[in-house]
Amino acid sequence: MYFAIIDLGTNTFHLVIVKKNAHQTTPVYKAQIPTKIGKSGINQGIITEEAIQRALTVLTQFRQKTDEWNIPVDHITAIGTSAIRNASNAPTFCQAIFEATGITVEVISGDREAELIYEGVKQALDLEQSPSLVMDIGGGSVEFIICNQSRIFWKQSFEIGGQRLLEKFVSTDPISASAIQRLSNYLEEELLPLLNAAHQYAPKILVGSSGSFDTLVEMDFMNRLGNFPDAQQTGFELSLSEFERAYELITTKNREQRLAIPGMIELRVDLIVPAVVLIAYVLKALQINRIRTSTYALKEGVLAWVLSKNQSLQ
C-alpha cells in the first residue's frame, strides 16, 4: 500500500511517497521543487497569477509521479500552509489545483502546523526531558514549539517567514547593517509571546527543523570535513561557533558569493539571509547556546498522522 504526502510550502513544494506494510513504512520517493507561491504577493495576502501557474506545473508533475506508483487520490494528502491560509484568493487557488490534478488541498491553521512539526521532529531525534525550543522557518510563517519528547508545553505560529521578511527588510545585497537592526527591532515586537513563554519554561536548547537549518549543517560539514552529511542521519548538533561563522558569511556576501559557499544551494540562497538574522535574534534573546537540528519537519508529521489515521480505520 502506497501513500503520498504533499507539503505546499510558501517557497517549496515537497512530495514524499512511502510504502506501508504490516511491519514497516519505507520512503520510496522524495522531491522538493521551488514554486515560490509567496513571491510578490505574500505581504498583500494574495497568490499571484504567475505563482498559481508555477504551482499547477509542479503539482501536475507530482500527480504524474503518484500515478506511476498507482496511488489512488484518497491516499494523497496535500497540506497548505501560511501563503495559502492567508491568501484572499485561496479558494480559487485550491479549486484550480483540484480541477487540474484531482488533488484536494487541506489548508491547516498555524497551530495545527506547529503540532505536526513537533510530531515530525520527535521522530528524527530524542528531545529529552528538559524543555527545548523547536523552530521551523518557513517562507510564510515560523512555528515555535516549547516541548520535550513526551509533550508540548507551548506553541505558536508567527507570520514572519523568510519570504515575508525578505520582501519587507532586505533591499540591498548583501543585507545592510541598518536592515539587520530594523529586522531585529521588528522581531523584538513580534516575538513578545515567545519571550514570555521562554521566561516561563526556560528552554536551553534550540532545535532547528529542516529548511535553512539543513543548509547550515551542510555548510558546517563542508567546512570541517569536506563532504556532505550522511543522508540517512536525521539529527545533528550545530556548534555556536559554526553558526556564528555561517552568519558572518551569509550576511556579508552578495547572492553570487553566497552561492559559492560550500554547502549552499540555490533553493536557499535568498531566504537564508533573513533566516540567520532570525536565528541569531532568538539565540541572543533567549540566551540559548546549544543548537540541534532535525531533517524531519511538517511532512514527516503529516505522514505519521495519516498512517495512524489509516491504522485506526482498519
Secondary structure, DSSP 8 states (H G I E B T S, - for coil): -EEEEEEE-SSEEEEEEEEE-SS-EEEEEEEEEE--TTTTTGGGT---HHHHHHHHHHHHHHHHHHHHTT--GGGEEEEE-HHHHT-TTHHHHHHHHHHHH---EEE--HHHHHHHHHHHHHHHS---SS-EEEEEE-SS-EEEEEE-SS-EEEEEEES--HHHHHHHH--SSS--HHHHHHHHHHHHHHTHHHHHHHHHH---EEEEESTHHHHHHHHHHHHHTSS---TT--EEEE-HHHHHHHHHHHHHS-HHHHHTSTT--TTTTTTHHHHHHHHHHHHHHHT--EEEEES--HHHHHHHHHHHHHHHH-
